[in-house]
């Protein structure tokens, strides 16, 4: 049975790079001997150290902390080490469980986006929704994406893919052709400081580019008026699927919502809080 191993043999045995072995030596964790040819030779003392390094690196322990443990280890420090690592493993399991739940929810949103009925105005009764807002208007998709990125930092997970809680407020501009004026980007979040009021809403889902929003908003306004309803601006533009989920504009899925009230019950046009 061999008593010493070359750096290449040790690297293969422990599945570790030769650069890492040299780094461990530089830190004083390993102390290989030198053969007559000047090559490193690793013995039994290095083997048990590498066993410890391998086990602790699998626990993501920093190399310098591993060195401290090896130099000062005793039963008490080993008990503390294992107790701490159990706690960290449990915390990691908790985070992974939450991540899995989050990924499952986002997958369902993406799948649902592809199945939503499009181009049909319908009524919804919606509860109040808390939200974060950046009260800045924008004109281009690039400006919108920057606002969205700023918004997700305030959310629970900071992710844009599979997130249908992000959108914009807009109003119809007074022009000869339907046009929208975006006034604010928002992120629906239960810990948001503001609230979109609950109530009776008109909703419409369309597929394709955002240039359709003012066209459909105009149709929703006409739809409401034909039924004795008054729209209460602003419109909500919710992004079910956008550039973060697909590069194909024809696969974009957008939902428009607008609060409506019976004209007889609406002495004034007070709607959403100021953005």
TORTIKE-887518 format. One record per residue (C-alpha): residue number from 0; x negated, y, z; residue in three letters. Coordinates in pm, 1 decimal, always signed. Each point is the difference from the previous one (the first is absolute). Example, Ala and Ser with C-alpha at 12.3 -4.5 7.8 and 13.67 -1.06 7.14 Angstrom:
BEGIN
<node><num>0</num><u>-1230.0</u><v>-450.0</v><w>+780.0</w><residu>ALA</residu></node>
<node><num>1</num><u>-137.0</u><v>+344.0</v><w>-66.0</w><residu>SER</residu></node>
//
This chain:
BEGIN
<node><num>0</num><u>+0.0</u><v>+0.0</v><w>+0.0</w><residu>UNK</residu></node>
<node><num>1</num><u>-136.9</u><v>+338.6</v><w>-94.9</w><residu>UNK</residu></node>
<node><num>2</num><u>-104.5</u><v>+237.6</v><w>+275.0</w><residu>UNK</residu></node>
<node><num>3</num><u>-28.8</u><v>+311.3</v><w>-215.2</w><residu>UNK</residu></node>
<node><num>4</num><u>+185.1</u><v>+141.3</v><w>-299.1</w><residu>UNK</residu></node>
<node><num>5</num><u>-86.6</u><v>+257.6</v><w>-263.4</w><residu>UNK</residu></node>
<node><num>6</num><u>+209.0</u><v>+311.8</v><w>-44.7</w><residu>UNK</residu></node>
<node><num>7</num><u>+162.6</u><v>-150.9</v><w>-309.3</w><residu>UNK</residu></node>
<node><num>8</num><u>+93.1</u><v>-319.2</v><w>+183.9</w><residu>UNK</residu></node>
<node><num>9</num><u>+145.3</u><v>+192.3</v><w>+294.5</w><residu>UNK</residu></node>
<node><num>10</num><u>+194.3</u><v>+228.8</v><w>-233.1</w><residu>UNK</residu></node>
<node><num>11</num><u>+155.2</u><v>-303.4</v><w>-169.9</w><residu>UNK</residu></node>
<node><num>12</num><u>+67.3</u><v>-181.5</v><w>+327.6</w><residu>UNK</residu></node>
<node><num>13</num><u>+181.6</u><v>+293.1</v><w>+163.3</w><residu>UNK</residu></node>
<node><num>14</num><u>+145.7</u><v>+155.5</v><w>-317.0</w><residu>UNK</residu></node>
<node><num>15</num><u>-170.8</u><v>+329.9</v><w>+74.6</w><residu>UNK</residu></node>
<node><num>16</num><u>-200.2</u><v>+227.0</v><w>-226.3</w><residu>UNK</residu></node>
<node><num>17</num><u>-375.4</u><v>+27.6</v><w>+29.0</w><residu>UNK</residu></node>
<node><num>18</num><u>+35.0</u><v>+377.8</v><w>+39.5</w><residu>UNK</residu></node>
<node><num>19</num><u>+219.1</u><v>-58.8</v><w>+306.9</w><residu>UNK</residu></node>
<node><num>20</num><u>-258.7</u><v>-236.8</v><w>+146.4</w><residu>UNK</residu></node>
<node><num>21</num><u>-269.9</u><v>+262.7</v><w>-43.9</w><residu>UNK</residu></node>
<node><num>22</num><u>+229.7</u><v>+259.2</v><w>+159.8</w><residu>UNK</residu></node>
<node><num>23</num><u>+61.3</u><v>-223.9</v><w>+302.3</w><residu>UNK</residu></node>
<node><num>24</num><u>-376.4</u><v>-36.7</v><w>+32.8</w><residu>UNK</residu></node>
<node><num>25</num><u>-46.2</u><v>+376.0</v><w>-19.4</w><residu>UNK</residu></node>
<node><num>26</num><u>+246.8</u><v>+41.8</v><w>+288.1</w><residu>UNK</residu></node>
<node><num>27</num><u>-185.1</u><v>-260.6</v><w>+203.7</w><residu>UNK</residu></node>
<node><num>28</num><u>+289.4</u><v>-246.7</v><w>+3.5</w><residu>UNK</residu></node>
<node><num>29</num><u>-201.4</u><v>-259.1</v><w>-192.7</w><residu>UNK</residu></node>
<node><num>30</num><u>-371.4</u><v>-62.7</v><w>+47.3</w><residu>UNK</residu></node>
<node><num>31</num><u>-118.2</u><v>-236.9</v><w>-274.0</w><residu>UNK</residu></node>
<node><num>32</num><u>-357.7</u><v>-122.5</v><w>+2.1</w><residu>UNK</residu></node>
<node><num>33</num><u>-236.3</u><v>+43.6</v><w>-293.7</w><residu>UNK</residu></node>
<node><num>34</num><u>-150.6</u><v>-291.1</v><w>-189.0</w><residu>UNK</residu></node>
<node><num>35</num><u>-354.7</u><v>-13.7</v><w>-132.4</w><residu>UNK</residu></node>
<node><num>36</num><u>+125.3</u><v>+148.1</v><w>-325.5</w><residu>UNK</residu></node>
<node><num>37</num><u>+166.7</u><v>+289.4</v><w>+185.8</w><residu>UNK</residu></node>
<node><num>38</num><u>+353.5</u><v>-121.1</v><w>-67.0</w><residu>UNK</residu></node>
<node><num>39</num><u>+262.9</u><v>+10.9</v><w>+274.7</w><residu>UNK</residu></node>
<node><num>40</num><u>+71.5</u><v>-325.1</v><w>+179.4</w><residu>UNK</residu></node>
<node><num>41</num><u>+313.5</u><v>-30.3</v><w>+211.6</w><residu>UNK</residu></node>
<node><num>42</num><u>+2.9</u><v>-237.7</v><w>+295.7</w><residu>UNK</residu></node>
<node><num>43</num><u>+238.3</u><v>-126.6</v><w>+266.9</w><residu>UNK</residu></node>
<node><num>44</num><u>+5.1</u><v>+335.6</v><w>+182.0</w><residu>UNK</residu></node>
<node><num>45</num><u>+122.8</u><v>+168.8</v><w>-317.0</w><residu>UNK</residu></node>
<node><num>46</num><u>+256.1</u><v>-273.9</v><w>-68.7</w><residu>UNK</residu></node>
<node><num>47</num><u>+198.1</u><v>+51.0</v><w>+318.9</w><residu>UNK</residu></node>
<node><num>48</num><u>-18.9</u><v>+376.2</v><w>-45.6</w><residu>UNK</residu></node>
<node><num>49</num><u>+139.5</u><v>-34.7</v><w>-351.3</w><residu>UNK</residu></node>
<node><num>50</num><u>+280.8</u><v>-218.6</v><w>+134.1</w><residu>UNK</residu></node>
<node><num>51</num><u>+98.3</u><v>+281.2</v><w>+235.9</w><residu>UNK</residu></node>
<node><num>52</num><u>-37.7</u><v>+264.8</v><w>-271.4</w><residu>UNK</residu></node>
<node><num>53</num><u>+221.6</u><v>-198.4</v><w>-237.4</w><residu>UNK</residu></node>
<node><num>54</num><u>+272.6</u><v>-49.5</v><w>+260.4</w><residu>UNK</residu></node>
<node><num>55</num><u>+2.0</u><v>+362.8</v><w>+111.5</w><residu>UNK</residu></node>
<node><num>56</num><u>-16.9</u><v>+142.2</v><w>-351.9</w><residu>UNK</residu></node>
<node><num>57</num><u>+316.1</u><v>-197.7</v><w>-77.0</w><residu>UNK</residu></node>
<node><num>58</num><u>+156.1</u><v>+203.0</v><w>+281.5</w><residu>UNK</residu></node>
<node><num>59</num><u>-118.7</u><v>+321.9</v><w>-168.1</w><residu>UNK</residu></node>
<node><num>60</num><u>-236.2</u><v>+83.8</v><w>+285.1</w><residu>UNK</residu></node>
<node><num>61</num><u>-260.5</u><v>+261.8</v><w>-100.2</w><residu>UNK</residu></node>
<node><num>62</num><u>-352.4</u><v>-132.4</v><w>-43.5</w><residu>UNK</residu></node>
<node><num>63</num><u>-147.2</u><v>+228.4</v><w>+267.6</w><residu>UNK</residu></node>
<node><num>64</num><u>+258.3</u><v>-127.1</v><w>+251.1</w><residu>UNK</residu></node>
<node><num>65</num><u>-91.6</u><v>-357.4</v><w>-91.9</w><residu>UNK</residu></node>
<node><num>66</num><u>-362.7</u><v>+80.9</v><w>+70.0</w><residu>UNK</residu></node>
<node><num>67</num><u>+86.0</u><v>+141.6</v><w>+342.2</w><residu>UNK</residu></node>
<node><num>68</num><u>+206.0</u><v>-307.7</v><w>+82.5</w><residu>UNK</residu></node>
<node><num>69</num><u>-275.2</u><v>-242.7</v><w>-102.3</w><residu>UNK</residu></node>
<node><num>70</num><u>-262.7</u><v>+183.7</v><w>+204.9</w><residu>UNK</residu></node>
<node><num>71</num><u>+213.8</u><v>+33.0</v><w>+314.5</w><residu>UNK</residu></node>
<node><num>72</num><u>+244.8</u><v>-289.2</v><w>-14.4</w><residu>UNK</residu></node>
<node><num>73</num><u>+115.8</u><v>-190.1</v><w>+305.8</w><residu>UNK</residu></node>
<node><num>74</num><u>+320.2</u><v>-185.0</v><w>+88.7</w><residu>UNK</residu></node>
<node><num>75</num><u>+170.9</u><v>+315.7</v><w>+123.7</w><residu>UNK</residu></node>
<node><num>76</num><u>-77.5</u><v>+194.2</v><w>-318.1</w><residu>UNK</residu></node>
<node><num>77</num><u>+114.2</u><v>-294.8</v><w>-211.8</w><residu>UNK</residu></node>
<node><num>78</num><u>+333.1</u><v>-10.1</v><w>+185.4</w><residu>UNK</residu></node>
<node><num>79</num><u>+42.5</u><v>+374.7</v><w>-56.7</w><residu>UNK</residu></node>
<node><num>80</num><u>-92.8</u><v>-38.1</v><w>-364.5</w><residu>UNK</residu></node>
<node><num>81</num><u>+247.7</u><v>-279.1</v><w>-67.1</w><residu>UNK</residu></node>
<node><num>82</num><u>+275.5</u><v>+176.7</v><w>+195.8</w><residu>UNK</residu></node>
<node><num>83</num><u>-51.5</u><v>+318.4</v><w>-201.8</w><residu>UNK</residu></node>
<node><num>84</num><u>-4.4</u><v>-191.3</v><w>-327.0</w><residu>UNK</residu></node>
<node><num>85</num><u>+326.0</u><v>-178.3</v><w>+85.4</w><residu>UNK</residu></node>
<node><num>86</num><u>+161.2</u><v>+338.8</v><w>+63.0</w><residu>UNK</residu></node>
<node><num>87</num><u>-134.9</u><v>+136.0</v><w>-328.8</w><residu>UNK</residu></node>
<node><num>88</num><u>+118.1</u><v>-310.4</v><w>-186.9</w><residu>UNK</residu></node>
<node><num>89</num><u>+350.1</u><v>+42.6</v><w>+142.4</w><residu>UNK</residu></node>
<node><num>90</num><u>+2.4</u><v>+365.4</v><w>-104.8</w><residu>UNK</residu></node>
<node><num>91</num><u>-117.8</u><v>-95.1</v><w>-347.8</w><residu>UNK</residu></node>
<node><num>92</num><u>+279.7</u><v>-258.1</v><w>-22.9</w><residu>UNK</residu></node>
<node><num>93</num><u>+251.9</u><v>+265.9</v><w>+101.0</w><residu>UNK</residu></node>
<node><num>94</num><u>-126.3</u><v>+240.3</v><w>-268.2</w><residu>UNK</residu></node>
<node><num>95</num><u>+3.3</u><v>-274.0</v><w>-263.0</w><residu>UNK</residu></node>
<node><num>96</num><u>+356.1</u><v>-93.5</v><w>+94.5</w><residu>UNK</residu></node>
<node><num>97</num><u>+110.7</u><v>+361.9</v><w>-37.0</w><residu>UNK</residu></node>
<node><num>98</num><u>-186.1</u><v>+25.1</v><w>-329.8</w><residu>UNK</residu></node>
<node><num>99</num><u>+173.7</u><v>-311.4</v><w>-130.3</w><residu>UNK</residu></node>
<node><num>100</num><u>+339.9</u><v>+137.9</v><w>+100.4</w><residu>UNK</residu></node>
<node><num>101</num><u>-81.9</u><v>+329.8</v><w>-168.9</w><residu>UNK</residu></node>
<node><num>102</num><u>-116.7</u><v>-172.3</v><w>-318.6</w><residu>UNK</residu></node>
<node><num>103</num><u>+315.8</u><v>-213.1</v><w>-7.7</w><residu>UNK</residu></node>
<node><num>104</num><u>+219.0</u><v>+309.2</v><w>+33.6</w><residu>UNK</residu></node>
<node><num>105</num><u>-186.6</u><v>+177.3</v><w>-278.8</w><residu>UNK</residu></node>
<node><num>106</num><u>+22.9</u><v>-306.6</v><w>-224.0</w><residu>UNK</residu></node>
<node><num>107</num><u>+376.4</u><v>-7.7</v><w>+51.2</w><residu>UNK</residu></node>
<node><num>108</num><u>+21.6</u><v>+369.5</v><w>-89.9</w><residu>UNK</residu></node>
<node><num>109</num><u>-191.7</u><v>-53.4</v><w>-324.0</w><residu>UNK</residu></node>
<node><num>110</num><u>+215.2</u><v>-301.7</v><w>-89.9</w><residu>UNK</residu></node>
<node><num>111</num><u>+318.1</u><v>+189.0</v><w>+87.3</w><residu>UNK</residu></node>
<node><num>112</num><u>-108.1</u><v>+297.7</v><w>-211.4</w><residu>UNK</residu></node>
<node><num>113</num><u>+5.7</u><v>-216.5</v><w>-310.8</w><residu>UNK</residu></node>
<node><num>114</num><u>+353.9</u><v>-117.7</v><w>+74.5</w><residu>UNK</residu></node>
<node><num>115</num><u>+172.2</u><v>+326.9</v><w>+91.6</w><residu>UNK</residu></node>
<node><num>116</num><u>+294.9</u><v>+85.2</v><w>-227.5</w><residu>UNK</residu></node>
<node><num>117</num><u>-95.3</u><v>+301.6</v><w>-209.5</w><residu>UNK</residu></node>
<node><num>118</num><u>+177.7</u><v>+294.3</v><w>-163.9</w><residu>UNK</residu></node>
<node><num>119</num><u>+312.9</u><v>-30.4</v><w>+212.9</w><residu>UNK</residu></node>
<node><num>120</num><u>+114.6</u><v>+258.9</v><w>+254.6</w><residu>UNK</residu></node>
<node><num>121</num><u>+131.3</u><v>-147.7</v><w>+323.3</w><residu>UNK</residu></node>
<node><num>122</num><u>+95.4</u><v>+119.0</v><w>+346.8</w><residu>UNK</residu></node>
<node><num>123</num><u>-189.8</u><v>-90.7</v><w>+315.1</w><residu>UNK</residu></node>
<node><num>124</num><u>+53.5</u><v>+74.0</v><w>+365.4</w><residu>UNK</residu></node>
<node><num>125</num><u>-343.4</u><v>+54.8</v><w>+150.4</w><residu>UNK</residu></node>
<node><num>126</num><u>-113.0</u><v>+54.8</v><w>+356.1</w><residu>UNK</residu></node>
<node><num>127</num><u>-227.1</u><v>+287.6</v><w>+90.2</w><residu>UNK</residu></node>
<node><num>128</num><u>-364.4</u><v>-57.2</v><w>-87.9</w><residu>UNK</residu></node>
<node><num>129</num><u>-299.0</u><v>+150.3</v><w>+176.1</w><residu>UNK</residu></node>
<node><num>130</num><u>-279.3</u><v>+121.6</v><w>-222.9</w><residu>UNK</residu></node>
<node><num>131</num><u>-332.1</u><v>+176.8</v><w>-33.4</w><residu>UNK</residu></node>
<node><num>132</num><u>-29.1</u><v>+274.6</v><w>-256.8</w><residu>UNK</residu></node>
<node><num>133</num><u>-255.3</u><v>+206.8</v><w>-183.4</w><residu>UNK</residu></node>
<node><num>134</num><u>+194.0</u><v>+310.2</v><w>-105.5</w><residu>UNK</residu></node>
<node><num>135</num><u>-194.3</u><v>+65.8</v><w>-316.6</w><residu>UNK</residu></node>
<node><num>136</num><u>+142.1</u><v>+8.1</v><w>-348.4</w><residu>UNK</residu></node>
<node><num>137</num><u>-172.2</u><v>-167.1</v><w>-291.6</w><residu>UNK</residu></node>
<node><num>138</num><u>+22.6</u><v>-10.5</v><w>-376.8</w><residu>UNK</residu></node>
<node><num>139</num><u>-204.1</u><v>-300.5</v><w>-111.8</w><residu>UNK</residu></node>
<node><num>140</num><u>-26.2</u><v>-368.7</v><w>+88.1</w><residu>UNK</residu></node>
<node><num>141</num><u>-360.7</u><v>+54.3</v><w>+109.3</w><residu>UNK</residu></node>
<node><num>142</num><u>+107.5</u><v>+264.5</v><w>+250.3</w><residu>UNK</residu></node>
<node><num>143</num><u>+274.4</u><v>-232.5</v><w>+121.8</w><residu>UNK</residu></node>
<node><num>144</num><u>-243.9</u><v>-289.3</v><w>+52.1</w><residu>UNK</residu></node>
<node><num>145</num><u>-228.1</u><v>+220.1</v><w>+210.3</w><residu>UNK</residu></node>
<node><num>146</num><u>+292.7</u><v>+101.1</v><w>+219.6</w><residu>UNK</residu></node>
<node><num>147</num><u>+105.4</u><v>-363.2</v><w>+35.3</w><residu>UNK</residu></node>
<node><num>148</num><u>-348.7</u><v>-98.2</v><w>+113.2</w><residu>UNK</residu></node>
<node><num>149</num><u>+5.4</u><v>+271.1</v><w>+264.5</w><residu>UNK</residu></node>
<node><num>150</num><u>+338.8</u><v>-124.1</v><w>+115.8</w><residu>UNK</residu></node>
<node><num>151</num><u>-85.4</u><v>-366.4</v><w>+43.3</w><residu>UNK</residu></node>
<node><num>152</num><u>-269.1</u><v>+92.3</v><w>+252.2</w><residu>UNK</residu></node>
<node><num>153</num><u>+285.1</u><v>+89.8</v><w>+232.9</w><residu>UNK</residu></node>
<node><num>154</num><u>+180.6</u><v>-331.0</v><w>-46.4</w><residu>UNK</residu></node>
<node><num>155</num><u>-38.4</u><v>-326.4</v><w>+183.8</w><residu>UNK</residu></node>
<node><num>156</num><u>-226.0</u><v>-179.4</v><w>-245.2</w><residu>UNK</residu></node>
<node><num>157</num><u>-129.1</u><v>+260.1</v><w>-243.3</w><residu>UNK</residu></node>
<node><num>158</num><u>+86.2</u><v>-205.2</v><w>-306.0</w><residu>UNK</residu></node>
<node><num>159</num><u>+159.3</u><v>+111.3</v><w>-323.6</w><residu>UNK</residu></node>
<node><num>160</num><u>+48.3</u><v>-334.1</v><w>-176.3</w><residu>UNK</residu></node>
<node><num>161</num><u>+345.4</u><v>-141.0</v><w>+65.3</w><residu>UNK</residu></node>
<node><num>162</num><u>+115.4</u><v>+302.7</v><w>+197.3</w><residu>UNK</residu></node>
<node><num>163</num><u>+347.4</u><v>+125.3</v><w>-91.7</w><residu>UNK</residu></node>
<node><num>164</num><u>+11.4</u><v>+256.4</v><w>+281.9</w><residu>UNK</residu></node>
<node><num>165</num><u>-191.8</u><v>+263.2</v><w>-194.5</w><residu>UNK</residu></node>
<node><num>166</num><u>+158.8</u><v>+262.6</v><w>-218.0</w><residu>UNK</residu></node>
<node><num>167</num><u>+70.6</u><v>+363.3</v><w>-69.7</w><residu>UNK</residu></node>
<node><num>168</num><u>+271.1</u><v>+257.3</v><w>+46.5</w><residu>UNK</residu></node>
<node><num>169</num><u>+97.7</u><v>+188.8</v><w>-312.2</w><residu>UNK</residu></node>
<node><num>170</num><u>+266.8</u><v>+238.3</v><w>-118.9</w><residu>UNK</residu></node>
<node><num>171</num><u>+138.6</u><v>+57.6</v><w>-346.0</w><residu>UNK</residu></node>
<node><num>172</num><u>-156.4</u><v>+307.9</v><w>-152.8</w><residu>UNK</residu></node>
<node><num>173</num><u>+223.0</u><v>+255.5</v><w>-166.1</w><residu>UNK</residu></node>
<node><num>174</num><u>-110.9</u><v>-50.6</v><w>-359.3</w><residu>UNK</residu></node>
<node><num>175</num><u>+170.7</u><v>-70.3</v><w>-330.5</w><residu>UNK</residu></node>
<node><num>176</num><u>-112.5</u><v>-363.3</v><w>+19.1</w><residu>UNK</residu></node>
<node><num>177</num><u>+7.4</u><v>-212.4</v><w>+316.4</w><residu>UNK</residu></node>
<node><num>178</num><u>-324.8</u><v>+48.1</v><w>+189.2</w><residu>UNK</residu></node>
<node><num>179</num><u>-111.2</u><v>-78.6</v><w>+352.8</w><residu>UNK</residu></node>
<node><num>180</num><u>-187.7</u><v>+214.7</v><w>+248.5</w><residu>UNK</residu></node>
<node><num>181</num><u>-187.9</u><v>-210.5</v><w>+252.0</w><residu>UNK</residu></node>
<node><num>182</num><u>-18.4</u><v>+164.2</v><w>+340.4</w><residu>UNK</residu></node>
<node><num>183</num><u>-136.7</u><v>-260.4</v><w>+238.1</w><residu>UNK</residu></node>
<node><num>184</num><u>-148.2</u><v>-350.3</v><w>+27.9</w><residu>UNK</residu></node>
<node><num>185</num><u>+124.6</u><v>-222.8</v><w>+279.8</w><residu>UNK</residu></node>
<node><num>186</num><u>-66.3</u><v>-330.4</v><w>+172.2</w><residu>UNK</residu></node>
<node><num>187</num><u>+287.8</u><v>-171.0</v><w>+178.1</w><residu>UNK</residu></node>
<node><num>188</num><u>-130.5</u><v>-115.4</v><w>+337.6</w><residu>UNK</residu></node>
<node><num>189</num><u>+175.2</u><v>-71.9</v><w>+328.0</w><residu>UNK</residu></node>
<node><num>190</num><u>-246.3</u><v>+223.6</v><w>+185.0</w><residu>UNK</residu></node>
<node><num>191</num><u>+38.6</u><v>+294.0</v><w>-239.2</w><residu>UNK</residu></node>
<node><num>192</num><u>+81.2</u><v>+341.2</v><w>+152.2</w><residu>UNK</residu></node>
<node><num>193</num><u>+284.0</u><v>+84.2</v><w>-242.8</w><residu>UNK</residu></node>
<node><num>194</num><u>+318.3</u><v>-174.1</v><w>-105.4</w><residu>UNK</residu></node>
<node><num>195</num><u>+179.3</u><v>-50.9</v><w>-328.4</w><residu>UNK</residu></node>
<node><num>196</num><u>+365.2</u><v>+18.1</v><w>+106.4</w><residu>UNK</residu></node>
<node><num>197</num><u>+213.1</u><v>-309.1</v><w>-21.3</w><residu>UNK</residu></node>
<node><num>198</num><u>+324.1</u><v>-2.7</v><w>-190.5</w><residu>UNK</residu></node>
<node><num>199</num><u>+152.9</u><v>-62.2</v><w>-338.8</w><residu>UNK</residu></node>
<node><num>200</num><u>-249.5</u><v>-14.3</v><w>-284.7</w><residu>UNK</residu></node>
<node><num>201</num><u>+1.7</u><v>-52.2</v><w>-371.7</w><residu>UNK</residu></node>
<node><num>202</num><u>-277.9</u><v>-228.9</v><w>-114.9</w><residu>UNK</residu></node>
<node><num>203</num><u>-143.0</u><v>-86.2</v><w>-339.6</w><residu>UNK</residu></node>
<node><num>204</num><u>-295.2</u><v>-215.5</v><w>-103.2</w><residu>UNK</residu></node>
<node><num>205</num><u>-179.2</u><v>+47.3</v><w>-330.8</w><residu>UNK</residu></node>
<node><num>206</num><u>-300.5</u><v>-155.3</v><w>-166.9</w><residu>UNK</residu></node>
<node><num>207</num><u>-271.1</u><v>+187.2</v><w>-186.3</w><residu>UNK</residu></node>
<node><num>208</num><u>-162.5</u><v>+342.2</v><w>+21.1</w><residu>UNK</residu></node>
<node><num>209</num><u>+85.9</u><v>+269.4</v><w>+252.3</w><residu>UNK</residu></node>
<node><num>210</num><u>+116.7</u><v>+238.1</v><w>-273.3</w><residu>UNK</residu></node>
<node><num>211</num><u>+335.7</u><v>-175.2</v><w>+36.7</w><residu>UNK</residu></node>
<node><num>212</num><u>+58.7</u><v>+128.1</v><w>+354.2</w><residu>UNK</residu></node>
<node><num>213</num><u>+158.2</u><v>+336.0</v><w>-91.1</w><residu>UNK</residu></node>
<node><num>214</num><u>+213.3</u><v>-163.8</v><w>-270.9</w><residu>UNK</residu></node>
<node><num>215</num><u>+143.0</u><v>-251.9</v><w>+242.2</w><residu>UNK</residu></node>
<node><num>216</num><u>+33.1</u><v>+261.1</v><w>+275.6</w><residu>UNK</residu></node>
<node><num>217</num><u>+215.1</u><v>+207.2</v><w>-234.5</w><residu>UNK</residu></node>
<node><num>218</num><u>+217.7</u><v>-303.9</v><w>-72.6</w><residu>UNK</residu></node>
<node><num>219</num><u>+32.5</u><v>-70.2</v><w>+372.2</w><residu>UNK</residu></node>
<node><num>220</num><u>+113.7</u><v>+357.8</v><w>+55.5</w><residu>UNK</residu></node>
<node><num>221</num><u>+265.0</u><v>-33.1</v><w>-271.3</w><residu>UNK</residu></node>
<node><num>222</num><u>+102.7</u><v>-337.2</v><w>+144.9</w><residu>UNK</residu></node>
<node><num>223</num><u>+48.7</u><v>+156.2</v><w>+343.0</w><residu>UNK</residu></node>
<node><num>224</num><u>+197.0</u><v>+298.9</v><w>-125.7</w><residu>UNK</residu></node>
<node><num>225</num><u>+235.8</u><v>-226.2</v><w>-194.9</w><residu>UNK</residu></node>
<node><num>226</num><u>+87.5</u><v>-166.3</v><w>+329.6</w><residu>UNK</residu></node>
<node><num>227</num><u>+46.7</u><v>+315.9</v><w>+202.8</w><residu>UNK</residu></node>
<node><num>228</num><u>-336.5</u><v>-31.5</v><w>+166.6</w><residu>UNK</residu></node>
<node><num>229</num><u>-266.0</u><v>+262.0</v><w>+53.1</w><residu>UNK</residu></node>
<node><num>230</num><u>-366.2</u><v>-94.0</v><w>-19.2</w><residu>UNK</residu></node>
<node><num>231</num><u>-213.5</u><v>+125.4</v><w>+287.1</w><residu>UNK</residu></node>
<node><num>232</num><u>-354.0</u><v>+68.0</v><w>-128.0</w><residu>UNK</residu></node>
<node><num>233</num><u>-274.1</u><v>-97.2</v><w>-10.6</w><residu>UNK</residu></node>
<node><num>234</num><u>-10.6</u><v>-324.6</v><w>-195.1</w><residu>UNK</residu></node>
<node><num>235</num><u>-214.1</u><v>-281.9</v><w>+136.5</w><residu>UNK</residu></node>
<node><num>236</num><u>-229.7</u><v>-177.2</v><w>-244.6</w><residu>UNK</residu></node>
<node><num>237</num><u>-114.6</u><v>-332.1</v><w>+150.0</w><residu>UNK</residu></node>
<node><num>238</num><u>-278.2</u><v>-196.0</v><w>-167.3</w><residu>UNK</residu></node>
<node><num>239</num><u>+65.9</u><v>-374.7</v><w>-3.8</w><residu>UNK</residu></node>
<node><num>240</num><u>-269.8</u><v>-79.0</v><w>-255.8</w><residu>UNK</residu></node>
<node><num>241</num><u>-243.7</u><v>+248.1</v><w>-148.1</w><residu>UNK</residu></node>
<node><num>242</num><u>-359.5</u><v>+22.6</v><w>-118.7</w><residu>UNK</residu></node>
<node><num>243</num><u>-118.5</u><v>-178.1</v><w>+315.0</w><residu>UNK</residu></node>
<node><num>244</num><u>+187.0</u><v>-317.6</v><w>-97.6</w><residu>UNK</residu></node>
<node><num>245</num><u>-12.8</u><v>+9.3</v><w>-379.8</w><residu>UNK</residu></node>
<node><num>246</num><u>-184.5</u><v>+174.2</v><w>-281.4</w><residu>UNK</residu></node>
<node><num>247</num><u>+307.6</u><v>-32.6</v><w>-222.1</w><residu>UNK</residu></node>
<node><num>248</num><u>+220.5</u><v>+305.6</v><w>+23.8</w><residu>UNK</residu></node>
<node><num>249</num><u>+299.8</u><v>-197.0</v><w>-124.2</w><residu>UNK</residu></node>
<node><num>250</num><u>-26.5</u><v>-209.2</v><w>+319.6</w><residu>UNK</residu></node>
<node><num>251</num><u>+19.7</u><v>+301.2</v><w>+233.0</w><residu>UNK</residu></node>
<node><num>252</num><u>+306.7</u><v>-21.1</v><w>+226.9</w><residu>UNK</residu></node>
<node><num>253</num><u>+138.1</u><v>+317.5</v><w>+156.7</w><residu>UNK</residu></node>
<node><num>254</num><u>+307.8</u><v>+54.6</v><w>+213.8</w><residu>UNK</residu></node>
<node><num>255</num><u>+176.1</u><v>+336.2</v><w>+21.6</w><residu>UNK</residu></node>
<node><num>256</num><u>+221.1</u><v>+81.1</v><w>+296.1</w><residu>UNK</residu></node>
<node><num>257</num><u>+210.4</u><v>+305.4</v><w>+72.4</w><residu>UNK</residu></node>
<node><num>258</num><u>+215.1</u><v>+76.2</v><w>+302.6</w><residu>UNK</residu></node>
<node><num>259</num><u>+362.7</u><v>+72.6</v><w>-94.3</w><residu>UNK</residu></node>
<node><num>260</num><u>+298.4</u><v>+129.8</v><w>+191.2</w><residu>UNK</residu></node>
<node><num>261</num><u>+362.4</u><v>+50.9</v><w>-77.3</w><residu>UNK</residu></node>
<node><num>262</num><u>+38.4</u><v>+359.9</v><w>-116.5</w><residu>UNK</residu></node>
<node><num>263</num><u>+289.4</u><v>+46.7</v><w>+240.8</w><residu>UNK</residu></node>
<node><num>264</num><u>-229.2</u><v>-86.8</v><w>+292.0</w><residu>UNK</residu></node>
<node><num>265</num><u>-289.4</u><v>+217.7</v><w>-108.9</w><residu>UNK</residu></node>
<node><num>266</num><u>+30.3</u><v>+362.2</v><w>+112.5</w><residu>UNK</residu></node>
<node><num>267</num><u>-364.5</u><v>+59.5</v><w>-83.6</w><residu>UNK</residu></node>
<node><num>268</num><u>-279.4</u><v>-173.5</v><w>-191.8</w><residu>UNK</residu></node>
<node><num>269</num><u>-218.1</u><v>-85.6</v><w>+296.0</w><residu>UNK</residu></node>
<node><num>270</num><u>-182.3</u><v>-321.2</v><w>-83.8</w><residu>UNK</residu></node>
<node><num>271</num><u>-344.2</u><v>-127.1</v><w>+81.0</w><residu>UNK</residu></node>
<node><num>272</num><u>-220.7</u><v>+196.1</v><w>+236.2</w><residu>UNK</residu></node>
<node><num>273</num><u>-243.8</u><v>+235.3</v><w>-168.2</w><residu>UNK</residu></node>
<node><num>274</num><u>-299.3</u><v>-187.3</v><w>-136.6</w><residu>UNK</residu></node>
//
